[in-house]
Amino acid sequence: MQYEMLELDVDESTHVATITLNRPERLNAMPPSMADEVVKAIDAALAHKVRVILITGEGRAFCSGADLASGGDLANAASHGAAAKASLLGSYNPMMKKIAEIPVPVITAVNGPAAGVGCSLALSGDFVLAGASAYFLQAFVNIGLVPDGGATWMLPRLIGKARAFEMMMLGEKIGADKAYGWGMIYKAVSDEELMAEARTLAERLATGPTVALGIMRRMAFENLDRTYAGALEAEAEGQHIAGDSDDARIGAIAFLKKEKAEFTGK
């Protein structure tokens, strides 16, 4: 399948799919149609039975947010709230929901700005790596709008209410080192090391027990809104599913033999 605003690369040898947002001349600003393409690219990657998905941006930005200057639905968001709502419900929200439902680990490699919905996309990774030039920005307050892309749900859970309000209500840039210090991201690295680090991690995760890893990420999302008792029940069900996988059998045999498990992802 051909994409206009991104590139999809599936490495059959490592079982890693890389989705690269590809509008570098616009700092990878995201119109609704790009969000739609992300959804299609994820489906295409999963059809190839990949075991990890890596998301990054081409050029000097990860994603500078919704494309407010392209003449799209959000261009007149301040005076046409209904159009902004339609774009969120029709394109951006489905993209974020799709990422949350991916049954394999997700890595984001953040190069340069990650603003607005681009910030939400960047933080949707299970592992978020940021280069030295990266920053995370919720600038909606500067144009009289509110954060979207799941940011109001995500940020308080990642960094607490006080820091979430700092990002949302002051609209200031949070650099890679500060984001790491806050516990908002997995790792801050140099720009030069970013993609090598991300790919090394992706290849490591791709050799893991894919069924169990997928259940882990699903439970981490769902248990945020469950009671403790509900989380315990979900874990028991998850353990049932994982325990019946081929990788659980392989892992048990390897453990008994004191060998390293060679997981197949099934």
C-alpha positions in Angstrom: 0.0 0.0 0.0 1.2 3.5 -0.9 1.1 6.3 1.8 1.2 10.0 1.1 2.3 11.2 4.5 4.3 8.4 6.1 6.5 5.5 5.3 6.0 1.9 6.6 9.0 -0.4 6.7 8.6 -4.0 7.8 11.8 -5.9 8.6 10.9 -9.5 8.1 14.1 -10.7 9.6 13.6 -8.9 13.0 9.8 -8.7 12.9 9.9 -4.9 13.6 7.7 -2.5 11.7 8.8 1.2 11.6 6.3 3.9 10.9 7.9 7.2 9.9 5.8 10.3 9.7 7.0 11.9 6.5 6.1 15.6 6.1 9.5 17.1 7.1 8.8 20.4 5.3 5.9 20.9 7.8 7.7 19.4 10.8 5.4 16.4 10.3 2.4 18.4 11.2 -0.6 16.0 11.2 -3.8 16.7 9.2 -6.6 14.3 9.8 -5.6 12.3 6.7 -2.2 11.5 8.2 -3.9 10.1 11.4 -6.0 7.9 9.1 -2.8 6.7 7.4 -1.3 5.8 10.7 -4.2 3.6 11.5 -3.9 1.9 8.1 -0.1 1.4 8.5 -0.6 -0.2 11.9 -3.1 -2.7 10.4 -0.8 -3.4 7.5 2.1 -4.0 10.0 0.1 -6.3 12.1 -0.9 -8.3 9.0 2.8 -9.0 8.6 2.8 -10.6 12.1 5.3 -8.1 13.4 6.3 -8.3 17.0 7.2 -4.6 17.7 6.0 -1.3 16.2 8.4 1.7 16.2 7.1 5.2 15.4 9.3 8.2 14.6 9.4 11.3 12.4 11.4 12.2 9.3 13.7 15.2 9.5 14.1 17.5 12.5 10.7 16.9 14.2 8.7 14.0 15.5 5.3 15.8 15.0 4.5 19.4 15.5 0.8 18.8 16.1 -2.3 19.0 14.1 -1.7 20.9 10.9 -3.4 24.2 11.6 -2.1 25.9 8.5 -3.1 23.4 5.8 -6.7 24.5 5.4 -8.0 21.4 7.2 -10.9 21.2 9.6 -8.8 22.4 12.5 -7.6 25.6 10.7 -10.5 27.5 12.1 -10.9 25.6 15.3 -11.3 28.7 17.4 -14.4 29.7 15.6 -15.6 26.3 14.4 -15.5 24.0 17.4 -17.8 21.5 15.8 -15.3 21.0 12.9 -12.5 20.4 15.4 -14.7 17.9 17.3 -15.4 16.1 14.1 -11.7 15.8 13.2 -11.0 14.4 16.7 -13.8 11.9 16.7 -13.2 10.9 13.0 -9.4 10.7 12.8 -7.2 11.6 15.8 -9.1 9.7 18.5 -9.4 6.5 16.3 -5.6 6.7 15.8 -4.9 7.0 19.5 -7.4 4.2 20.3 -5.7 2.0 17.6 -2.3 2.5 19.2 -3.7 1.6 22.7 -5.1 -1.6 21.3 -1.9 -2.8 19.4 -1.2 -6.4 20.7 2.6 -5.9 20.5 5.0 -3.5 22.2 5.2 0.0 20.8 8.3 2.2 20.8 8.4 5.9 20.0 11.7 7.6 19.0 11.2 11.3 19.5 13.4 13.5 17.3 12.7 17.2 17.8 9.3 18.8 18.7 6.4 16.6 19.8 3.6 19.1 20.2 -0.2 18.9 20.6 -1.5 15.7 19.3 2.1 14.9 18.3 3.0 15.0 22.0 0.2 12.5 22.7 1.4 10.3 19.9 4.9 10.4 21.3 3.8 9.5 24.8 1.7 6.6 23.5 4.7 4.4 23.3 5.4 1.7 25.9 9.0 2.9 25.6 9.6 6.5 24.7 13.1 7.5 23.7 13.9 11.1 23.1 16.9 12.7 21.4 18.6 15.8 22.9 16.8 18.1 20.6 13.4 16.7 21.4 10.8 18.5 23.5 7.2 17.8 24.5 4.7 20.7 24.3 1.1 21.2 25.1 0.6 24.7 23.7 -3.2 24.6 23.4 -3.6 27.2 26.1 -1.8 29.7 23.9 -4.6 29.6 21.3 -7.5 29.2 23.7 -8.0 25.5 23.2 -7.7 22.4 25.4 -5.3 19.4 25.1 -6.5 16.5 23.1 -5.3 13.2 21.8 -5.8 11.7 25.2 -3.4 14.1 26.9 -5.7 15.0 29.8 -6.0 11.3 30.6 -2.4 10.4 29.9 -0.4 13.2 31.6 -1.7 13.1 35.1 -1.1 9.3 35.1 2.4 9.7 33.8 3.7 12.6 35.8 1.1 13.6 38.4 -1.5 16.4 38.5 0.9 19.2 39.4 3.3 18.6 36.5 0.4 17.8 34.1 -1.1 21.2 34.9 2.3 22.8 34.4 2.4 21.4 30.9 -1.2 22.0 30.0 -1.9 25.4 31.7 1.5 27.1 31.2 2.2 25.7 27.7 5.9 25.5 28.2 8.4 23.2 26.4 9.6 20.1 28.4 13.0 19.0 27.1 14.2 15.4 26.9 16.3 15.5 30.1 13.4 17.1 32.1 11.0 14.6 30.7 13.3 11.8 31.8 13.7 13.3 35.2 9.9 13.5 35.6 9.5 9.8 34.7 7.6 10.8 31.6 9.8 8.9 29.2 12.0 5.8 29.2 15.3 7.3 28.1 17.0 10.5 26.9 19.9 10.0 24.5 21.9 12.1 22.0 20.3 12.8 18.6 23.0 10.7 17.0 22.2 7.7 19.1 18.4 7.9 19.0 17.5 5.6 16.2 20.2 3.1 16.9 19.0 2.9 20.6 15.4 2.6 19.5 16.1 -0.2 17.0 18.3 -2.1 19.4 15.4 -2.0 22.0 12.9 -3.0 19.3 14.9 -6.0 18.2 15.3 -7.1 21.8 11.6 -6.8 22.5 10.9 -8.7 19.2 12.6 -11.7 20.6 10.5 -11.7 23.7 7.3 -13.6 24.5 4.9 -11.6 22.2 1.7 -12.9 23.6 2.7 -12.1 27.2 4.0 -8.7 26.2 0.8 -7.8 24.5 -1.2 -8.9 27.5 1.0 -6.7 29.7 0.4 -3.6 27.7 -3.4 -4.2 27.5 -3.6 -4.8 31.3 -1.5 -1.7 32.0 -4.1 0.4 30.1 -7.2 -1.3 31.4 -6.1 -1.6 35.0 -5.6 2.1 35.4 -9.4 2.3 35.7 -10.1 -0.9 37.5 -10.4 -1.6 41.2 -7.6 -3.5 42.9 -9.9 -6.6 43.0 -10.7 -6.1 39.3 -7.0 -5.9 38.4 -6.3 -9.1 40.2 -9.0 -10.9 38.3 -7.7 -9.4 35.0 -4.2 -10.7 35.8 -5.6 -14.2 36.4 -7.3 -14.2 33.1 -4.2 -12.8 31.4 -2.1 -15.5 33.0 -4.5 -18.1 31.7 -4.1 -16.8 28.1 -0.3 -16.4 28.4 0.1 -19.7 30.1 -1.5 -21.5 27.1 0.9 -19.9 24.6 3.7 -21.7 22.8 6.2 -19.2 24.3 5.1 -20.1 27.9 5.9 -23.8 27.1 9.2 -22.8 25.5 10.0 -20.7 28.5 9.2 -23.4 31.0 11.3 -26.0 29.2 14.2 -23.6 28.9 14.0 -22.8 32.6 14.1 -26.4 33.6 17.1 -27.0 31.3 18.8 -23.8 32.5 18.9 -22.5 29.0 18.0 -19.2 27.4 14.5 -19.3 25.9 14.1 -18.8 22.2 10.6 -17.4 21.9 8.7 -17.6 18.7 6.1 -14.9 19.4 3.2 -17.4 19.5 
